[in-house]
Amino acid sequence: MSVAKVSEISATSPKSFEDALQTAIKRASKSLRNIRSAWVKEQTVRVSKGKITEYQVNVLVTFVLDE
């Protein structure tokens, strides 16, 4: 039997939500081992002068704890 933990992280990108998500997972992988899944909890954008300037995702990352 395994035990998992969930950690919430946030990442941004000037390109897209997908790029922000890729950034989040890539960075989480540097600190967390055994990542099994990620759930996008929230997506938001920052707007300046009527244009989207940044995409942000808040992600719940699930990883299995070492024995």
C-alpha positions as CSV (number, residue, x, y, z in Angstrom):
1,M,0.0,0.0,0.0
2,S,1.3,3.5,-0.8
3,V,0.6,6.9,0.7
4,A,0.3,10.0,-1.4
5,K,0.5,13.7,-0.7
6,V,-1.0,16.7,-2.5
7,S,0.8,20.0,-2.9
8,E,-0.6,23.1,-4.5
9,I,1.6,25.2,-6.7
10,S,1.1,28.1,-9.0
11,A,2.9,29.0,-12.3
12,T,2.6,31.7,-14.9
13,S,3.5,32.0,-18.6
14,P,3.2,34.9,-21.1
15,K,2.3,32.3,-23.8
16,S,-0.6,30.1,-22.7
17,F,-2.3,28.1,-20.0
18,E,-0.6,24.9,-21.4
19,D,2.8,26.5,-21.1
20,A,2.1,27.6,-17.5
21,L,1.1,24.0,-16.7
22,Q,4.2,22.6,-18.3
23,T,6.3,25.1,-16.3
24,A,4.5,24.0,-13.1
25,I,5.1,20.3,-13.6
26,K,8.7,20.8,-14.7
27,R,9.5,22.9,-11.6
28,A,7.6,20.5,-9.3
29,S,9.6,17.6,-10.7
30,K,12.9,19.2,-9.4
31,S,11.7,19.0,-5.8
32,L,9.1,16.2,-5.7
33,R,9.7,12.6,-6.5
34,N,7.1,10.1,-7.7
35,I,4.6,12.6,-9.2
36,R,1.5,10.7,-10.3
37,S,-1.0,13.3,-11.4
38,A,-1.9,17.0,-11.5
39,W,-5.3,18.7,-11.3
40,V,-5.7,22.2,-12.6
41,K,-7.7,23.8,-9.8
42,E,-7.9,27.3,-11.3
43,Q,-6.9,29.3,-14.4
44,T,-6.6,33.1,-14.4
45,V,-5.2,35.7,-16.7
46,R,-3.7,39.1,-16.1
47,V,-4.8,41.9,-18.4
48,S,-3.2,45.2,-19.3
49,K,-4.6,47.7,-21.7
50,G,-7.3,45.3,-22.9
51,K,-4.8,42.5,-23.7
52,I,-3.9,39.3,-21.9
53,T,-0.3,39.7,-20.6
54,E,0.0,36.5,-18.5
55,Y,-1.6,33.2,-18.0
56,Q,-1.7,31.6,-14.5
57,V,-2.6,28.1,-13.3
58,N,-3.0,26.8,-9.8
59,V,-2.3,23.1,-9.8
60,L,-2.7,20.3,-7.2
61,V,0.2,17.9,-7.7
62,T,-0.2,14.4,-6.3
63,F,3.0,12.4,-5.5
64,V,3.6,9.1,-3.7
65,L,5.7,9.3,-0.5
66,D,8.8,7.1,-0.2
67,E,8.5,4.1,2.0
